[in-house]
Amino acid sequence: MAANKLRLGIPKGSLQDATVQLFQRAGYNVYCSSRSYFPVIDDPEIECMLIRAQEMARYVQDGVLDVGLTGKDWVLENDARVETLQDLVYAKQSFSRVRWVLAVPESSPVQSVKDLEGKIIATELVGVTQRYLARNGVKATVEFSWGATEVKPPTLADAIVEVTETGSSLRANKLRIVETVLESNTQLIAHPPSLKDPFKAEKIGTLSLLLKAAIAAYGHVGLMLNVRRSLLDTVLEQLPALQRPTVSSLSDPEWAAVNTIIEERQVRDLLPRLKAAGAVGIVEYPLNKIVL
């Protein structure tokens, strides 16, 4: 990879599609091929590489990559010396945090981590789990799981520590959540020396700003409407706003235009109330980025 380009790591696997979609909202088009580990991005000053999220922090720490996206869980698991630039709260299925949970079979007598003294726990997150047990004064065997962790209790392990967004997979395998070991979300991380390079620092700053703006816009829409000034206060009372709504004058001094940002889930109930309050010409429009 050329020295005058920013080396960016895209997480391969479960986060890949969600990350590509996030970059698109941020203004970057990333094209991934099933036959290549080097996606194409429409910025000639950036070179991409697909890396498993579990390994990303290590490659960023070592300077193989200048910047990358991976989970907080894997930064902690690798005890990586990286600079965390942004918490980007999105996951495989939703724009939300994930949890690493301690789970046991539904019939298990285990009610807390204290009940696992001397037991076997299977997980991919070995280091974090060992530190969690140590904090709770519990001595148990933590075995690395290569996959299909949910099927291991009770035959191959007494409990597991597994990642979940909704808990549906655990329930399907008749497992019960005992405790949350760690909450995690995707982070934008950087190789500290790269932040001292003027060119790379500027590129990373721009990337960080746009990704944060894309996350902020998720679940929000813009609303524009017109209203008679005599009814303006009544309409404004209906509007929950990210900031104060923008009120502009129209060519007719008796009318005003209102522009605001709201949560998309509020639109269904809000539009009839705005219409009843006297708003006309109501337009809802999508947002890709919000710079706060």
JOQUIDA-V260726 format. One line per field, one symbol per residue. ss: DSSP state (H for helix, E for strand, - for the rest). psi: psi as a letter, one per 30 degrees, with the letter a starting at -180 (. if undefined). burial: # if it has 16 or more other ideal C-beta (glycine too) atoms within 10 Angstrom, else .. A space follows every 50 residues. Layout:
ss = ???
psi = ???
burial = ???
This chain:
ss = -----EEEEEEE---HHHHHHHHHHH---EE--------EE----EEEEE EEHHHHHHHHH-----EEEEEHHHHHH-----EEEEEE---------EEE EEEEE-------HHHH---EEEE--HHHHHHHHHH-----EEEE----HH H-E---E-EEEEEE---HHHHH--EEEEEEEEEE-EEEEE-HHHHH-HHH HHHHHHHHHHHHHHHHH--EEEEEEEEEHHHHHHHH---------EEEE- ----EEEEEEEEEHHHHHHHHHHHHHH--EEEEEEE------
psi = kkfglkjkkkkkbffeeeeeeeeeefgkjkjkkfgkgilkkhjfgkklkk kkeffeeeeeefgekellklkeefeeefhkilkjekjjilaeflilllkj lkklkefkfkflffggkglkkklfieeeeeeeeefghkjlkjkkkflhef fekfeflflljlkkeffeeeefghkkkelkekkllkkjlljeffffjeee eeeeeeeeeeeeeeeefkgllkkkllkkffgeeeeeffjkkeakkkklkl fjffllkkklklkeffeefeeeeeeffgklhkkkklkekjj.
burial = ....########.###.###.##.####.#.#......#.#.#..##### ###########..###############.#.##.##.####.....#### #####..#.#..#..#..########.##..##....#.#.##.#...## .##...########.....#..#.##.#..##.########..##.#..# ..##..##.#########.########....#..##..#.....#..... ....##.#.###.......##..#..#.#..#....#.##..
